Amino acid sequence: MPLMDLNQDLCAEQSRFSRIPALRRLNLEILDEKAEKFLTPENLEMLEKFANVAQAQEAWDHEILEQTARDFAEAEDLKLGKVAQPLRAKLTGRTISPSVFEVMELLGKEESLKRLRAVL
């Protein structure tokens, strides 16, 4: 691999993981008004089911988590957005974030599941 490509890859990884402290500090008691609209009783129930499915995953990386969400959405007869947007709202308290699956990877399995199961 040429040095230039390696340097670009390292910079991309460094940028990606520099978001961890900010993600871990999010106060989920303060929800964005738009995010709150996604956290209906039905969506919270769906997220609990998703948390149970996700918990079974040994590997915790964004690609596997995205495929897990796609499979879950299909099994629940939902489109991916109907899973991903409430998932983003519950994990970050916002409607806009980096890829929700990257957020999950960066937060780690324990913190992601903790946030998904947190009572509002």
C-alpha positions as CSV (number, residue, x, y, z in Angstrom):
1,M,0.0,0.0,0.0
2,P,1.5,3.4,-1.0
3,L,2.3,5.7,1.9
4,M,-0.2,8.3,0.7
5,D,-3.1,5.8,0.9
6,L,-2.0,4.6,4.3
7,N,-1.9,8.2,5.6
8,Q,-5.3,8.9,4.2
9,D,-6.7,5.7,5.9
10,L,-5.1,6.6,9.2
11,C,-6.5,10.2,9.0
12,A,-10.0,8.8,8.3
13,E,-9.8,6.4,11.2
14,Q,-8.5,9.1,13.5
15,S,-11.4,11.4,12.5
16,R,-13.9,8.7,12.9
17,F,-12.8,7.8,16.4
18,S,-12.4,11.4,17.5
19,R,-16.1,11.5,17.9
20,I,-16.2,9.0,20.8
21,P,-15.9,11.5,23.7
22,A,-18.7,13.7,22.3
23,L,-20.9,10.6,21.8
24,R,-20.3,9.3,25.3
25,R,-21.2,12.7,26.8
26,L,-24.6,13.0,25.2
27,N,-27.3,13.6,27.9
28,L,-30.2,11.5,26.8
29,E,-32.4,13.2,29.3
30,I,-32.4,16.2,27.0
31,L,-33.9,15.0,23.7
32,D,-34.0,17.1,20.6
33,E,-37.7,18.0,20.0
34,K,-37.6,16.2,16.6
35,A,-36.0,13.1,18.1
36,E,-38.7,12.9,20.7
37,K,-41.3,12.4,18.0
38,F,-39.6,9.2,17.0
39,L,-39.8,7.7,20.4
40,T,-43.4,6.6,20.4
41,P,-44.5,3.6,22.6
42,E,-44.6,1.5,19.4
43,N,-41.1,2.5,18.4
44,L,-39.7,1.9,21.9
45,E,-41.2,-1.6,21.9
46,M,-39.6,-2.2,18.5
47,L,-36.2,-0.9,19.8
48,E,-36.4,-3.3,22.7
49,K,-36.9,-6.2,20.3
50,F,-34.0,-4.8,18.2
51,A,-31.8,-4.6,21.3
52,N,-32.4,-8.3,22.0
53,V,-31.5,-9.2,18.5
54,A,-28.4,-7.0,18.5
55,Q,-27.2,-8.3,21.9
56,A,-26.8,-11.7,20.3
57,Q,-24.1,-10.3,17.9
58,E,-20.6,-11.3,18.8
59,A,-18.9,-8.9,16.5
60,W,-19.9,-5.2,17.0
61,D,-19.0,-3.3,13.9
62,H,-21.0,-1.0,11.8
63,E,-21.3,-3.4,8.8
64,I,-22.6,-6.3,10.9
65,L,-24.9,-3.9,12.9
66,E,-26.4,-2.5,9.6
67,Q,-27.0,-6.0,8.3
68,T,-28.6,-7.0,11.6
69,A,-30.9,-3.9,11.4
70,R,-31.8,-4.7,7.7
71,D,-32.6,-8.3,8.6
72,F,-34.6,-7.2,11.7
73,A,-36.5,-4.6,9.6
74,E,-37.4,-7.3,7.0
75,A,-38.5,-9.7,9.7
76,E,-40.7,-7.0,11.2
77,D,-42.0,-6.0,7.7
78,L,-40.5,-2.5,8.1
79,K,-38.3,-0.4,5.9
80,L,-34.8,0.2,7.3
81,G,-35.5,3.9,8.0
82,K,-38.4,2.9,10.3
83,V,-35.8,1.1,12.5
84,A,-32.8,3.4,11.9
85,Q,-34.4,6.8,12.7
86,P,-35.9,5.8,16.1
87,L,-32.6,4.0,16.8
88,R,-30.7,7.2,16.1
89,A,-33.1,9.2,18.3
90,K,-32.7,6.8,21.2
91,L,-28.9,6.5,21.0
92,T,-28.1,10.1,20.4
93,G,-31.1,12.1,21.4
94,R,-30.9,13.7,17.9
95,T,-32.3,13.1,14.4
96,I,-29.0,13.9,12.7
97,S,-25.8,12.0,13.4
98,P,-23.1,10.1,11.7
99,S,-24.3,6.7,10.5
100,V,-26.3,5.2,13.3
101,F,-24.4,2.0,12.9
102,E,-21.1,3.7,13.2
103,V,-22.4,5.4,16.3
104,M,-23.2,2.0,17.8
105,E,-19.8,0.8,16.9
106,L,-18.1,3.8,18.5
107,L,-20.2,3.6,21.6
108,G,-19.6,-0.1,22.0
109,K,-22.0,-2.9,22.7
110,E,-22.5,-2.3,26.4
111,E,-23.2,1.5,26.1
112,S,-25.4,1.0,23.0
113,L,-27.6,-1.6,24.7
114,K,-27.7,0.5,27.8
115,R,-29.0,3.5,25.9
116,L,-31.5,1.4,23.9
117,R,-32.9,0.0,27.1
118,A,-32.9,3.2,29.1
119,V,-36.3,4.4,30.3
120,L,-37.2,7.8,29.1
